[in-house]
């Protein structure tokens, strides 16, 4: 019985963390200067996938990905519009979790006027 209870708590915890990571904003907005960007490839026994990453001097690392939860499917266009050396206000969802290489997801990027 204890094993079943422990498994149930673990499952609820994992599901709860994923819901929190998807729907809770890390901050309403981040004002950041972009220092670099790349497309990171991950390989596994199930195939390969890639992730767009944005590096900043003052806010850390972000990803740019489509998300059903926010009905946001323009990640390639958003990634292409973000330029190195420019300052942006990013609206993000999700949290940094290094163990699984999770990054906050940029769902909106607005260039800051100079």
LUMMARKOL-504607 format. One record per residue (C-alpha): z, x, y. Coordinates in steps of 0.001 Angstrom, whole numbers, always signed. Each point is the difference from the previous one (the first is absolute). Layout:
+---------+---------+---------+
:       w :       u :       v :
+---------+---------+---------+
:       Z :       X :       Y :
...
+---------+---------+---------+
This chain:
+---------+---------+---------+
:       w :       u :       v :
+---------+---------+---------+
:      +0 :      +0 :      +0 :
:    +784 :   +2862 :   +2404 :
:   -3409 :   +1558 :    -636 :
:   -1723 :   -3270 :    +842 :
:   +2060 :    -360 :   +3176 :
:    -739 :   +3607 :   +1008 :
:   -3729 :    -511 :    -636 :
:     +29 :   -3233 :   +2042 :
:   +1778 :   +1717 :   +2913 :
:   -2517 :   +2859 :    -126 :
:   -2984 :   -2377 :     -21 :
:   +1388 :   -2065 :   +2881 :
:    +726 :   +3220 :   +1922 :
:   -3538 :   +1339 :    -469 :
:   -1581 :   -3320 :    +979 :
:   +2355 :    -323 :   +2991 :
:    -809 :   +3514 :   +1207 :
:   -3748 :    -663 :    -244 :
:    +317 :   -3252 :   +1964 :
:   +2137 :   +1745 :   +2633 :
:   -2443 :   +2929 :    +162 :
:   -2951 :   -2361 :    +470 :
:   +1361 :   -2514 :   +2508 :
:   +2697 :   +1729 :   +2055 :
:   -1355 :   +2063 :   +2896 :
:   +1317 :   +3538 :    +298 :
:     +81 :    -491 :   +3749 :
:   -1850 :   -2457 :   +2211 :
:   -2135 :   +2835 :   +1340 :
:    -293 :   +3785 :    -150 :
:   -1471 :   +2026 :   +2879 :
:   -1498 :   +3106 :   -1605 :
:   -2454 :   +2824 :    +606 :
:   -2374 :    +543 :   -2931 :
:    -200 :   +3629 :   -1135 :
:   -2140 :    -480 :   -3108 :
:   -1402 :   -2378 :   -2549 :
:   -1398 :    +228 :   -3509 :
:    -848 :   -1896 :   -3134 :
:   +2433 :    +894 :   -2761 :
:   -1147 :    -406 :   -3624 :
:   +2329 :    -924 :   -2850 :
:   -1107 :    +432 :   -3590 :
:   +1574 :   -1668 :   -3012 :
:    -926 :    -936 :   -3545 :
:   -1219 :   -3345 :   +1407 :
:   -2467 :   +1605 :   +2418 :
:      -2 :   +1241 :   +3569 :
:    +970 :   -1637 :   +3242 :
:    +170 :   +1147 :   +3581 :
:   +2194 :    -656 :   +2995 :
:    -775 :    +463 :   +3690 :
:   +2789 :   +1989 :   +1672 :
:    +811 :    +506 :   +3670 :
:   +2185 :   +2947 :   +1089 :
:   +1879 :     -95 :   +3291 :
:   +2039 :   +2515 :   +1981 :
:   +2833 :   -2390 :    +793 :
:     +61 :   -2867 :   -2519 :
:    -695 :   +1511 :   -3413 :
:   -2736 :    -941 :   -2460 :
:   -1571 :   -3437 :    -405 :
:   -2590 :   -1540 :   -2296 :
:   -2786 :   -2405 :    +919 :
:    -612 :   -2546 :   -2746 :
:   -1159 :   -3575 :    -461 :
:   +2811 :   -2465 :    -588 :
:     -84 :   -3538 :   -1349 :
:   +3497 :    -653 :   +1297 :
:   -1164 :    +358 :   +3613 :
:   -3557 :   -1256 :    -569 :
:   -1271 :   +3326 :   +1271 :
:   -3208 :   +1345 :   -1560 :
:   -1481 :   +2391 :   +2583 :
:   +1661 :   +3246 :   -1091 :
:   -3171 :   +2109 :    -116 :
:   -1007 :   -1089 :   +3517 :
:   +3547 :    +515 :   +1317 :
:    +198 :   +3450 :   -1595 :
:   -3383 :    +990 :   +1420 :
:    +974 :   -1091 :   +3521 :
:   +3201 :   +2079 :     +79 :
:    -762 :   +3400 :   +1529 :
:   +1893 :   +3276 :    -180 :
:   +1580 :   +1084 :   +3281 :
:    +260 :   -3570 :   +1290 :
:   +3191 :   -2031 :    +522 :
:    +399 :   -3426 :   -1606 :
:   +2450 :   -2816 :    -332 :
:    +152 :    -817 :   -3722 :
:   +1319 :   -3199 :   -1523 :
:   +1114 :    +827 :   -3533 :
:   +1524 :   -1622 :   -3044 :
:   +1729 :   +1709 :   -2865 :
:   +2285 :   +2979 :    -206 :
:    -236 :   +3664 :    -927 :
:   +1143 :    +567 :   -3571 :
:    -747 :   +3570 :   -1016 :
:    +726 :    -386 :   -3721 :
:   -3105 :   -2188 :    -390 :
:   -1987 :   +1417 :   +2957 :
:    +204 :   -3300 :   +1874 :
:    -738 :     -14 :   +3718 :
:    +231 :   -2688 :   +2695 :
:   -3325 :   -1828 :    +265 :
:   -1752 :    -256 :   +3367 :
:   -1176 :   -3596 :    +457 :
:    -880 :    +334 :   +3695 :
:    -866 :   +3005 :   +2147 :
:    -356 :    -223 :   +3769 :
:   -1004 :   +3114 :   +1936 :
:   +2352 :    +837 :   +2860 :
:   -1789 :    +454 :   +3328 :
:    +216 :   +3476 :   +1475 :
+---------+---------+---------+
